[in-house]
Amino acid sequence: MPVEYASEDIPINLSRLQFSKFLNVAAVAVFAFDYCLTFSSEIEYVWGTKWEVSRIVFTLSRYLPFISSSLTCYDALVNDRCGGFILALDAMYSASVIFAEGILILRTYALWGRSKRILFLLLFLAVAFIAGAEVTSLKFKIILPGDSTSSYQFYPSMCAYRSSRNAAFQYAFLVAYEIILQSMSSWRKFRTYRALRSRTLNTLYWDGIMYMWWIILLSGGNMAVMAAAPIPYIPALDTAQVAIHSVLASRIFFNLRECDKQIHSFTDEFSLDTLRYRAGSTVGATTQAEVVHVA
């Protein structure tokens, strides 16, 4: 049964909540540091390109976390913010993750030869999973023994809804969707590009796969925290989820652009003679459509 926190538990929970806020600020620092590291890649692969869907998705995924991170730092310093502020912060978190997932969708779409059917399937699944996550989180509730019915009652605010564990359902759907994307990308890589005789391209493909697994592990870890950790720790990985999603999604995007650059380089210099696929045929001018191109 849910219980109210005893007065002696309030300092403990405030300390835990403060730790969660510090962890969020640390994630902001990681995000800013990686942005500095990859800024040159953004200049090389993004600046000067047309404003197509891929660049729009990348830009939103890359820069929305700056807004949510700023709000997170402000929230860590000011304890009485709630209501519209928290709703705006949560909306920014969700939008940042969605656009980062958009890059993962573009990666899968590119590896599958820009198949419209694959794109439609991925978008349909995304909408279905979002709807399923929302319905599930509204219909079911996760309450562990010892959870308070008003875990943030020591705040003079309306923030109690932030203590809900139901967001674990949303992360469960997110993890499932990311596993689908990873499975499709990996299958395509091993099926079509398994015998690719280019160390550079193989490295780039493997890097993309590893980035995806780190994203999945992060989402799974956040789901576990939501479902099982003490209430004040629930928001501990909020910013990490957004920041690391953006960091790894951006690296995947640069990875795709580098793959595209390498493929075009081989096309110009070697007529793609060095690119051999599982079937054993040499990829020449008549089969260039089989080579992965990214937006």
N, C-alpha and C positions, 0 to 999 in steps of 0.2 A: 504494500500500500504506500502511496506517496506520503511523505511526511514534511512537516515544516522544519526548517533548520533551527536548532537551538542557538541562543544568543552567543554561546562560546564558539560556535562553528563559523560565525560570520567573519572574524579575522582570517581564519584559514581559507575560506572561500574567496575573500577579497584578495588574499595573497596569490591564490591560484589564478584568479582572473587577471591580476596584474602580470603574472608570468605569461599568460596567453597573449596579452597585449604586447609585451616585450618580444615575444616570438614573432608576432605579426610585423613589428617594426624591423626585426632582424631580416625577415623575408623581403621587406622593402629594400634594405641595404644590398641583399644578394641580387635583386632585380636591377637596381641601379648600377651595380658593379658589372653585371653581365651586359647591360646595355652599352656601357662604355667599351667593353671588349669587342662587341659585335657591331659597333657603329660603322666601322670601315666596311664591313660586309654589306650593310644596308646601303651605303653610298654606292658600292660597286654593283649590287644586284637589283636595287630598287629605284634609286634616284634616276630620273631621266627616262623611266619606262612609262608606258601608257597607263592611264587610270582605268585598268580593266578590273574585273571581279576579283582576281587574285590579289592585286595590289590594294584594293579597298579592304578586303578581308584582312590582309596582313597588317595594314596601317591601323585598323581598329584593334586588332589583337595586340599589336605592339604598344599602342599609346593609351588605350583605355586604362590599363593598369596604373599608369601614372596618376590618373584622377582618383581611382579607388585607393591607391597607396597613400596619396595625400590625405584623403578622408580617414584612412586607417590611422595615420600618425596623429591627426587631430583628435580622433576618438580615443587614442591612447593617453592623450594629455588632459582631455576634458571628460569628466565622468558623468555629466548630467545630460548628455545628448541622447535623444531617443526619438520616437515617433517618425516624422518625415525624414530626419537625418539617417536613421538606421535603415529605413525602407530604401532610400536613395543609395546607401552603401551596399545593401544586398543586391539591388538592381544592377549596380556597376559590377559587382562580383560575377553575377550571372551572365551579364553581357560579355564580360571579358573571357569567361570560360567558353561561351558559345562561339565567339569568333575564333578563339584558339582551336576549338574543335573544327571550325570551318577550314583551317589550314590542313588539318589531318584528313578531312574529306577530300580536299584538293589533291593531297598527296596520293590517296588511294585512287582517285579519279585519273590522275596522271599515269600511275603505274598500270592501270587497266586500259591504256590507250585512248583515254578521253571517251570512254563509252557512255553514251547518254543513258543507257539502261542502268548502268552501275550508278551514275550520278543520281538518277531518279530514285533508285532503291535506297541509296544512302540518305537522301533527303527525307524520303518517306519514313525510314526507320528512325531518323532523328526526331521528326515530329511525333511519331508514335511513342517513342521513348520519353520525350518531354511530357506528353500528355499522361502517359502511364505513371511517371514519377510524381506528377502533381496530384493525380487522383489517389494514388497509393498513400502519399504523405498526408492527404486530407482524410482519408477513410480509416487509416490505421494509426495507432499511436504506440511509440516505444517508451515505456516507463519501467525503469529498473527499481528494485527494492532500495529504499533510501533516498530516491529522488524527491525533491521538494516540489510541491504544487506551485510554489512561487519562489523559485530559486534565486531570483534577483530582487527579493522583497526588501533587501537592505539598501537598494537604490531608491531615491525618491523619484521614480520615473515609471514608464509603462513598458519596460524592456523585458518583461517576463517571457514573451514569445521567443526571444533569442535562445532560451534554454532548451527549446524543443529538440528532441533527438530525431524527429521525423525527417530531418534533412538527410539522414543516413539512407533513406529510401531513394532519394534523388541521386546520391552518390553511387548507390548500387546500380541504378539504371545507367549512369554515366560510365561506370567501370565495364558493364556489359557491352555498351556501345563501342567503347574504345577497344575492347577485346575483339569485337567483330571487325573493326577497321584494321587492327593489327593482323588478324588472321587472314583477311583478304589480301593485305599488302604482302605478307610473308609468303602466302601461297603463290601469288603472282610472281614474286621475286624468284622463288625456287623453281617454279614451273617454267617460266619464260626466260629468265635471265640467269639461270643457275650456272651455265657454262660460259658466262661472259668473261672474256680474256682481257680484262683491263683491271689492273690492281687499283687504280684510282677510283673507277666507278664502283668496284666491289666494296671498297672502303666506304664510299659515300652511301651506298645502299645499306651496309651494315650499321653505319652510324645512325641512319634514319630509323632502323629497326630498334636499336638500343634506346634512342630518345623516346620512342613510343612506349617501350616497356617501363621506363622511368616515370612517364606520365601516368601509366596504369597503376604502378605501385603507389604513387602519390595519391591518386584518387582512392585507391583501396585503403591506404592508411588513414585518410580523412574520414572515410566511411566507418572504419573501426573506432576512431576517436569519437565520432558522433554517436555511435551505438553503445559504447562501453565505458568511455572515460568519465570521470566525475564531471558534473554539470559545468563548473567554471572553465574547464579545459576545452569545451566544445568549440569555441571560436578560435582555438589556438592555431589551426592550420588554414584559416580562411584566406589570409593574404598569401600564404605559401602556395595554396591551390591556384590562385590567380597568377601570382608572379612566376612560379615554375612552369605553369601551363604556357604562359606567354614566352618565357625564355626558351623552352624546348621547342615550342611550335615555331618560333622565329628561326631557330637553328635548323629545324626541318625544312623550312621554307628556303633558307640560304643553301641548304644541302641540295634541294631540288634544282635551284638555279645553277649551282655548281655542276650538277649532273648534266643539265641541259647544255651548259657551256662546254663541258668535256666531250659530250656526244657531238656537238657541232664542230668542235676542234678536230675530232677524229674524222668526221665527215669531210672536212676541208682538206686535211693533210693526208689521210690514208684511205679515203673513199670507204670508210667503215670496214676495211678489210680485217681489222684487228678485233671486231666485235662478232663473236661467234656464239650461237645460242644452242640450247639443248638438243635441237634436232640435228645440229652439226652443220647447218648451212651457213655460208658466209652472208652477212647482211650487206647487200649492195644497194644500188640506186633503186631497184625494183621493190625492195622490201623495207624502205626507210620508214614506212608508216608503223612498223612494228616497234620501232625504237621509242622509248618513253620520252615524251616532250612535256614540259611543264608550262603552266600559264605564266 
